[in-house]
Amino acid sequence: MASCAEPSEPSAPLPAGVPPLEDFEVLDGVEDAEGEEEEEEEEEEEDDLSELPPLEDMGQPPAEEAEQPGALAREFLAAMEPEPAPAPAPEEWLDILGNGLLRKKTLVPGPPGSSRPVKGQVVTVHLQTSLENGTRVQEEPELVFTLGDCDVIQALDLSVPLMDVGETAMVTADSKYCYGPQGSRSPYIPPHAALCLEVTLKTAVDGPDLEMLTGQERVALANRKRECGNAHYQRADFVLAANSYDLAIKAITSSAKASSGEPQESVALGPGLKLGKLRPERQPPQRGGCRGVWWHGDGCRGGHCLPIVDMTFEEEAQLLQLKVKCLNNLAASQLKLDHYRAALRSCSLVLEHQPDNIKALFRKGKVLAQQGEYSEAIPILRAALKLEPSNKTIHAELSKLVKKHAAQRSTETALYRKMLGNPSRLPAKCPGKGAWSIPWKWLFGATAVALGGVALSVVIAARN
């Protein structure tokens, strides 16, 4: 009888590193017998071999298990192998922009269930700023800014939205996303310096509703945005500067909601209204509980109250001054970006509030000069010089424009002469002739034209 140690179908290979074991090849629990016992059994059962199953069937597994040879061996080996210890989490850097210039690594993850901030929310972070050599240049225990408003360097604006509240992360940023080629004076950052930022995101709350801000809150918010714009302008980042000035203007000119919740037909600083022109009127009869607000015109019209803004005269004057400053600075940024139409619009808005604003007059003149409108720019610069005669900058700009205007007129005169078919100089005046003297060629031509007209009239009359 053949040995049962070898099954009819090959078993699956053993896992690497495990020595082959002969006993694992027996699948149905068939035990091996010694050679002598097998011979004795064969002699005793020689007479009744027909009732025994075929030899090849003894080493085969049942039909269901024949499809997966070596399954028991694999299960046993899997049970014998020790479970691998969990590998420590690798220190992974997240390439935020995909260019390797702005990367983030989580140092301390946020608590379970913490959320991430979104654009427009006001976040509070603990910030430590260091140079690449490890020199710490700044530490802000409570830095508060609005996410997405360009209140801080781009490295923070781009990395904080990828953090959970309570998380501490390390951010490495190229100078392109920090202080650029200009560097910074406060804190002192050398030009073209890459930075390492250790950021802890403490809180993230929704931003304020601009329509519900009081006068002092508007002043404070607009001042913060204007200062951010000034910082960007000093770093020659005129795009971000213009964005900050625009946000400051929006904080000043946002609509004021009615305290009663009724429909509004007029808003603070909206179309047709000028900041600084509002005045508190005698309160109209109470309609819908509107009390303690500022009124414009008739107070209530058609049953709807018209609240303007709840502020004092001092707050009103502060907002006007802030709006003028922001518009002037916005025009300066737009000039640097060669956005002449936008700059002209900003200057015009300033002059609507303050017609004698020297900076607005000067920048409007420069914008018109850049557009080639010298005839319009020169009177505006002269008006600015009249307000401040000692201003050397206006003097220099006005002199330059006058020369350019004279050259432009000479070019136009030469062009007109070519168009009229007389590219040479005009006929010289004779000293003996008066101002009314006419060259004989012109006189002869005019006489011929007149005679031709008379003759044509006579012919036409004769035919009729």
Secondary structure, 3 states (H helix, E strand, C coil): CCCCCCCCCCCCCCCCCCCCCHHHHCCCCCCCCCHHHHHHHHHHCHHHHHHCCCHHHHCCCCCCCCCCCCHHHHHHHHHHCCCCCCCCCCCCCEECCCCCCEEEEEEECCCCCCCCCCCCCEEEEEEEEEECCCCEEEEEEEEEEECCCCCCCHHHHHHHHHCCCCCEEEEEECHHHCCHHHCECCCCECCCCCEEEEEEEEEEECCCCHHHCCHHHHHHHHHHHHHHHHHHHHCCCHHHHHHHHHHHHHHHHCCCCCCCCCCCCCCCCCCCCCCCCCCCCCCCCCCCCCCCCCEEEEEEECCEEEECCCCCHHHHHHHHHHHHHHHHHHHHHHHHCCCHHHHHHHHHHHHHHCCCCHHHHHHHHHHHHHCCCHHHHHHHHHHHHHHCCCCHHHHHHHHHHHHHHHHHHHHHHHHHHHHCCCCCCCCCCCCCCCCCCCCHHHHHHHHHHHHHHHHHHHHHHHHC
